[in-house]
């Protein structure tokens, strides 16, 4: 008898996937705090004048090597994998999940637009919702199309269409002036100026970051492939493959990173189309390969009991990914913007890292507190209720004591 479409029950969740999503969310927070702390809006002269300049430079290089683009890559891969899991569960229940999937993305789009315009311009949820709709076109595609198509879209396509699009879209020259105006607005205590600057950044970044569509779609397709193969859902059945993925991805990341250094050391290569294409390719390939290596290494460590106990601390953070992602923006603005505490960018990377540690620790504690009492995070519950058109049960059932 056909089942009824319904949200994933807590007991159906995958602790490994939740823990990996929690790791990705921690990395996303670290990366996003570059803008939320307003540090990335400051110019080179202002950064050099900070008392922490030497420390900042060293930490920034480490972040660029190990965190930047890798965390959002993990987040995107897991979203594509989640699409495969949703279809798999809907088919097992005998209910067509496509309508609810589209409704889910429609509400995610509304949440993302509200987040970007009313809270923080750096929102990724809007792009996820739009690109998630495109995944429907690939639901019958062979596995090899998902994998190789994802790699092509993520790594090669931006370099092929970039020269033409960049000649049509002229916005890079405005970056310095837009950043300077935004910094002045965000350090002020004027809600009106903050809102206006945030709106301007939403429009400018949507235009400038056209390659984000390729970034997200490519990773969604690779994650979809991994979900089809059940690499995370049944990781214990794929350990040899996961080890090969770890070794291969690390090798690719090292080679691509070396080639990127070589390209940067020879700026005259950019005068030739082949040189520009090579730099664009390795620039996108290196972080993608390293993020895949992170994922594979995390899954392998999770199979060991001692490591699993440690890594499970991230699982509840990942179960409330939407709530925690949105709250990271609110907390970052509260700490650093002039309409909040007004710390601003003047503490350099010290304030950035302290905020990361404090927000992350608070969110882990809050996630444990909340999910001990409720089935879902508050935003997750609202999203599910809107998707299915009725209020979902939120309180955890009380366990009756044996008499």
N, C-alpha and C positions, 0 to 999 in steps of 0.2 A: 504494500500500500504506500503511495507517495507520502513522503514526509512533509513537514511544514518548515519553510525557511525560517530560520531564527538565528540570532547572534551566537557566536561561539560561547559555550558555557565555560566557566572557569576550569572545570576538570578536564576539558578538551584541549587546553592550551599546551603549547610546547615549551617547557622550561628553557631548553637550549636556545630556541629562537628568541624568547623574551630576554634572556641574559645577554645574547649578542646584540639585540636591539638596545638594551640598556647601555652597553659599551659604546655603541654608535652614538647614542644620545649624549653621553658624557663628552665624546669627542666633538660633537656638533656644538655643544655649549662652549667648549674651549675656543673653537674657531669663531663662533658668532660673537663672542665677547670682544673680539678685535674691533668690531663696529659698535657693539652695544656700550663698550667702555669709552667710545669716541677716540680711541688711540689711532685707529686707521684713518681718521679724518685729518689728523695733524700732518703737517709737512715735514720734510727732512730736517729743516733748520730747527723747528720746535722740538723734534725728537732728540736731536743731538744736544739740545740745551738742557734736557732733563738730567737730574743727578744720577739716574739709573741707566743712562744711555748705553754704557758698555754691557751691562747685564741684559738689557732689553735686546740688544742686537744678537747676542749669543742665544737667548731663548727663542727669539723669532726665527733664527736659522734652524733650530731644532724643531720648532713647530712646523715650519715649512717642509722639512724633511719627513716628519713622522705623522703629522696630524692633518695639515691643510689638504683639503679635497678627499682625504681618505675616510674621514668620519661620515661626510655626506654621501660618499660612495657606498659605504656599508648600509646607511639608512635607506638609500635608493634600491640597492640590491635586495634588501629585506622586503621592501614594498612589492617589488616584482614577484618575489617568492610568495608573499602573502596572497597575491592574485591567484597563483596556482593552487594554493591551499583552499581558498574560498570556492573555486570551481570544483575542486576535488570533493569537498564536503557537501556542496549542494547536489552534486551528482550522486553521492552515496545516500543522501536523504531522499532522493527521488524528486527533488524540487528544482525547478529552473532558477538558478541563482543570478542570471544575468540582469533581470529587472532590479533586484535589490542591490546588485553591484553598482549599477548606474545611479540608483538613488543615493547610495553611499557616497559615490564620487560627487554627485550634485551638491550634497550637503557639505562635503569636504571643501568644495569650491567656495561655497558661501562662507564657511569658517575661515578659509584662507584669505578671502577678500577682506573680511572684517578685521582679521589679524593684521594684514598688511597696511590697510588704510587707517585703522583706528589705533593700532599699537605700534607695530614695527615694520618698516619698509622691507626688511630682509627676509620676509616670509618665503618658505619653500612649498607650503601646502597648496597654494594656487597652481603652481606648476605641476605638482604631483597629481592633482585632480584632473587637469587638462590632459596631461600625458597618459594618465591612467585610462582615460577614455580610448586612447589609441590602442591600448593593449587588447581591447576587444577584437580588433582586426586580426590579431595574431593568435587567437585562441585555438585555431585549427592548424597552425603552422607546424611543420616538422621541427623536432628538437634542434637539428643542426642549423635551421634557419634562425631560430631564436638566439643560439650562441654566436654564430658567425655574423649574423645580422646585427646583433647587439654590439659586438666588437667593432664592426665597420662604422656604425652610427656614432658610437662613443669616441672612437679614436681617429678615424680617417675622414669622415664626412665634414667635420668643422674645418679642417685644413683645405679641403677641396672647394668648399663654397665660401669660405671666409674672405678671400680677397675680393670677390664680387660684392658680398654683403657689406663689407667694411667700406667699400667705395660708395655704396648707396646710403649707409647709415653713418653720418658724421657726428659722433658724440664724444669721442675720446678726448678731443681738444678741450671739452668743457669740464673734464673731470676735476681739475684743480679748483676752478672757480665754484663748482657745485659743492665740492667737499668743504671749501672755506665757508660758504654761506650756510651750509648745514651745520657745521661746527658752532658757528655763532648762534644759530637758532637753538640748538640742542643744549648748550651750556646756559642759555637764558632761562628765566623762570616763567616765561610767557607760554601758556598753553596754545595760544593762537599761532605764534611763530613756530612752535614745535610741530603742530599739526600741518601747517603749510609746508614746512621743509620736508616733513615725512612724506607728504603727498607728492611733492616734486621728485623726491628720490624714487618713489614707487614707479612713476612714469618714466624717469630716465633709465633706471636699471632694467625695466622690462624691455626697453628698446635696445640698450647696450648689450645685455646678456642674452642675446639671441641663441648663443651656443648652449645655453642651459637646457634648451629643449633636447638637443642631441645628447648632452650629458645625462639627463634623466632617462630619456627613452632607451638609450643604449644599456644603461644599468638595469632598468626595469626588465628588459628582454633577457639579459644574462641571469638576473634573479629568477625570472619566470622559468628559464631552462633548469636552473638548480632546483626549483620547486617541482618541476615535472619529474626530474630524476630522483626526487626525495632525498637530496644530499643532506639536508638538515633534519627532516622529519624522521628519517631512519638512518641516522649517521653511522650507527654501529655496523650497518650492512655495506658501507662505502669507505671504510677506513683506508684501504690501499689506494683508492682513487683520490681521496682527500690528501693523503701524503704526497702523491704525485702532483696534485694541484698546488700544494704548499711549496714544494721544491721548484716546480716550474714557474710559479708566479714570482717567487723571490728572485730567481735567475733573470726573468724578464725585467723585473723592477730594477735590478742592479745594472743590467746592460742599458736599459732605457735611460736610467739616471746618468750613467757615464756619457752616453751620447748627448743628453741634454746639456751637460757641463761643457762638452766639446763644442756644441752649437753656440752656447753663450759666450765661449771664449773666442769665437770667430764671428763677430757681428757682420762681417762682410758677406757671409753666406746668405744673409737675408736679402741680399740684392738679387739672388737667383731663386726662381720658383721652386726648384728641387730642394734648396737649402731651407726655404720657408716651410715647405711641406714636411721635411724631415723634423724640423724643430717642433712644429705643431703636433706631429704624430707622437714623438717621444714625450713631449710635454703632457699629453693626455694619457699616454700609455703607462708611464711610470707610476702615478698615484693609483690608477685603476688596478694595476698588477699588485701593488703593495697592499691595497685594501683587500683584495681577494686572498692574498697570503695571510693577512690578519684573520680573516674569517675562517680559513681552513685551519690555521694554527689554534684559534680559539676552540673550534669544534673538536679538534684532537685532544686538547688539554681537558676539555669538558668530559671526556670519556674516563678520565682518571678521578677516582673518588675524592682524593685530597684536593685536587684543583677544583672539582665540581662544587665542593662546599664553599670555596672562596668565591668562585664566579657566580654562584647562585645569588649572592648579595645584590647582583645587578638585575635579577629577573623581575622583581616587583617594580623597579624603575622602568624597565621596558614594557611591562604590562600597562603602565599609565603613560605611554610615550606621548600621546596627544596632549594630555593635561600638563605633563612636565615640560614639553616643548613650548607650549604657549606661556606657561608661567616663567620660563627662563627669560623670555622677552620682557615680561612685566617686571621681574626682579632686576634685570640688567638696567632697564630704564629708571627704575626707582633708585638704584644705587648711584648711577653715573650722570643722568641727565639733570639739568637745572630745575626741572619741575619735580624732581625727587630730592635725594640727598645732595646732589650736585658734586659728587667726587670728581667727575670729569676725567680727562685723560692724563692729568698731571702726576699721577702716581706711577705711570708707565706700566711695565709688565708686572710689577709687584702687585698693584691693585687688581690688575687683570687676573693673575693667578690666584690671589686670595679670594676674589669674588668667585672664581671657578670652583675652588675647593669648598667655600662656604655654601654656595647655591647647590652644588652636587650633594654635599652631605645632608643639607636640609631636605632635599627632594628624596633622597634614599630613605631618610627617617620618616618623612611624611607618607611616602608610598607604602612603607611597612605598616604605619599606623592606620592609613585609610583602608587598605586591602584586608586588614585583619577584621574589619567591620562591614565592608561593602564588597559586592561582586566586581564592580568596575570602578575606574577612576571617574570623577564627576564629568569631565568632558567626553570620555568614552561612553558613559551612560547616556548623555544627551545626544551624542552622535548616533548611537544605536536606536534610541527611541525615535528620533526623527526619521531614520532610515526605514524602520518597520512600521511607522505610523501609529505607534502606541507606546505608552510608558512601559519600560522594561523593569523587571524586579531588580532592585539595587542592593537591598540589605542581604547580608549573608544569613542563611537559615540558622537558627539557634539549635545547638545539639542538645537533645534531651538527656538529662542525667538518668542513669539506670537506678531504679528504685531498689 
